[in-house]
Amino acid sequence: MASGLSIVWSVTRVFNFAHGSYIMLGAYFAWSLIDIGQPLLIAGIGAVVGTGLIAVVYEIVLIRPLLKSESAILMVSVTTLAAAMININSAQMIWGPRVKQIPRLANGTIEIFNTAVGTQDIVIAVVAPAAIVVLAAFLRLTRLGFALRAVEQNHDLSRLIGIAPKLAYSVTHAVSGALAGFAGFLLGAVVTVVPTMGNDPLLKAFIVVVLGGLGSITGTVVGAYAVGFVIAISQYTLGLYWTPVVLFFILIIILAFRPTGLLGDRK
């Protein structure tokens, strides 16, 4: 999820705070397909495609008209927060208040160093980094990825070489939404599916992106593992309620000495 938030910032220089609700929508799309008898693979593809399309619609209708404003960051932030609330309430109306659950991706446990680890946890631990590798390969090895990176570096010069920034914006949001939908599909197999399930991941993803460095995929990966390690240690030693305090304290300390994040560009 954090990687999608990061690439949106790198190309458009705004934050999409509706991103958390895309996780929720992806989980609901997957559950709906499973509920009508579709297999997990089709449900996962449906979650990815559905949230990707919604993200493109939101980019065209809500975000793109505000990008030329002098206060684009603030206006887009407020607008996407409102869009997130609309998504949450719409999900409540469409799917109802009862919690849903996506079937487990894998059953059983595997013993590693005398510790039983759920097979589903192993599957998620392998699939999630693989998605990041695919994203990195897309950005670095494909013509479309080169175009997105060109727009990221200089919007005006990218127009001179025939790249349409508006198309790049739509592709960026499509990829971002697809990643969020995929994350929702995976998360829905671990926790119950409810309209507000994307709120906590959004907060953590925001911390990850800022900590790792805005616009840096490598920084996002490093930040994600760092945040995950801090959460695990904090919850074990201090408890659940103190963990957000510890996260923000560490974030403030790091930004005080390195305002661009761990691997952010100093330019």
N, C-alpha and C positions, 0 to 999 in steps of 0.2 A: 504493500500500500504506500509506504513512504517513498518508494522509487517513482511511483506515479505522481505524487505530490511534487517531487523534486523536478521531474522533467517539465511539468507545467510551469513551474517558476522559471526554469532555465530558458524556456522559449518565449513565454508571454510576460514574464516579470510580475506576475500576480499570484496570489494564493487562492486556490479553489476550496473553500470550506464546505462545499457540498460533497467533497470527496468521501467523507466518512459515511454519508448516506448511500453512496454507491455500493459500499460493502453490504449494507443491509439489503439493498435492492437485488444485488447479485445472489445473496443467500435465499431471498424469497423467490426469485426466478428459478433457481435450482430446485428448491423445495416444490414449487408448483409443477415443474416438469416431472419430478419423481412421483408426485401425487397422482399424476395421470398415467403412470406406468412406464415412464422413460427410464433408461439405465443411467447410472452415475455419469458416464462419459458424456452423454447427450445433455444431461443437466448442467455439467460443468461448462460445456460449449455454449449452451443457452445463456448461462449467467455472464459469460465473457462477452458474447455478442450483444446481449440486451443492455448491459451497463455501458458498453462502448458506444452504442447508438444514442442512449440517453445523454451521455457526456457530450457527444457532438451537438445534439440539439441544444443543450444548455449553453455550450460555447457560442453557437451562432446567435441564439436568441437573447441570452442574458449577459454574457461576458464580452463578446467582440464589440458591441456598441459602446462599451465603457472604456475600452483600452486607450482611446485617444484623449481621454480626460486627463487633466493635470493631476487629479487625485484618483487615478485609476486603481491603485492598490487598495485604498480605503473603500471606494465604491464597489469594487468587485468583491471585496471581503464581506461587506454588508449584504450585497445582493446574493452571494452564494450561501451565506448563513441563512438568509430567508428561504432560499431554494431548499436547503437541507431540512428546514422545518416543514416545508410543504411536502417533501418526500416522506418524512417521518409520519406526518398526519395522514397522508394519502395511503401509506402502507397500513396504518391502523384501520382505515375505512375499508380497504380492499381485502386484506387478509384477516382482519378481526383481531381481538385482543389476546386470543389464546396463543401460547408459545408453540413454535414449530421446531422440528429437529430433522436435519439431514442425516440419512443413515451413515454409519461409520464407513470410512473409506477402506479400512482393512481391520480384520479381527485378530485377536490373539495377542500374545506378548513374546518378546525375545529377550533372553537373558544376556546382559552385557556386563562383564566384570561383577558377577554375582548380584546384579540389579535388574529387576524385571522392567522392561521398557515396552510400552504399547506399540504394536506394529503400525497403527495409525500415526502415532507421533513420529516414527521413523520415516514413514511415507511423506508426511508434511515437511519434515526436516530436510528431505532430499528434493522434493518438488519445488519448494519455495526458492531456494538458492538457484535451482535450474532455471526458474522463470527470470531471475535477475541476469543470468548468463545469456539467455535468449534475448533479453532486452538490450544488453550491452552489445551483443553481436549485431542486432538490428541497427543500432545507432552507429556502429563503427564499420560495418561491412556492406551495407546496402545503400543504394543511391538515395532512397527516401530518408534513411538515417543521416546521410551526409547533408541532405537538404535541411533537415531539422537542426543540425549542428551549425550550419551556415546562418540560418535565421537567428539562432541563439547568439552567435558572435556579432552579427551586424545585420539588422533588418534592411537598411537602405542598400548596402552592397549586395545583399542576396537578391534584391529585385533586379539589379543590373545584370546578373548572370542568369536571369530567367526563373528564379524561384519565387513562387507566390506565397508571401507570409501568411495570408488568410488560410490557404490550404494547409500550411504547416501547423497553424493553430488547431485546425480541426483534427488533423492526424495526431497531434500531441494529446489532445483531450480524448480522442478515441482510444489511444494506447493506454493513457492514464485510467480511463474508465474501465477498460478491459482488465487491467491489472487489479483494480479494486474489486471488480466482479469475481475474478478468480480467487482473490483473498477471501471474499465473502463466502464462496463455495467451500473453501477449506475450513474457514472458521465456523461455518454452520454445522460442520460435522463434529465439532468439538464442544461448542456451546449452543444453548438454545437460541433460536431465531426469533428476535423481537424487534420492533421498529427502532429502538434506540441502541441497537447493538454496535453501530458504527461510531458512537460518540467517543468511547474510550480509545479505540484504535486511532481515531483522528488526532486526539491529543498526543498520544505517543508518537505517531508519525510526524507530527509537527516538531516535536522535540528532537526526533531522529534527524530530520532534514536540517534544522538549524544547527544542531550539534555537529553533524558530519560536514556541513558546508553547503550552502544553497547552490543548487544546480549541479552538484557533483554526485554522480552515481556511485563512484567508489567511496566517497565520503558518506553517502547514505548507507551503504553496506556496513562500513566500519561503525557508524553511529548506531545502526540497528543492533549489532552484536554488543556494543558497549552498553546501550540502554537495556537490552535483555539481561546482560550480566548484572547490572546495577539493580534491576527489578528483582531478580532472583535472590541476590544477597540481602537486599533491603527487606523483602517480605519474610525471609527466613530469620533475620536478626531483629528487625524493628516492628514487623507486622504490616498488614495490608494498608492501613490508613496513613502511615508515615511515608510510604513509598513515593507518592507524588511530590511530597516536600523534598525528599532527598534528590529526586530527579531534577527539579527546578533549581535546587541549590547548586548541584554540580554544573548544570547548564549555565547559570549566572557566573560561576567561578571561571569556567572555560571561556565564555564570551568576554569576560573582563580582560583576559590576557590575549585572547585570539578572537576578535570580533567576527571574523569570517568563518568561524567554525574550524574543526580539526583539519579538513582538507579543502576548505573553500579558497577561491581565487582572491588574492589580495588586491586585485585591480579595482 
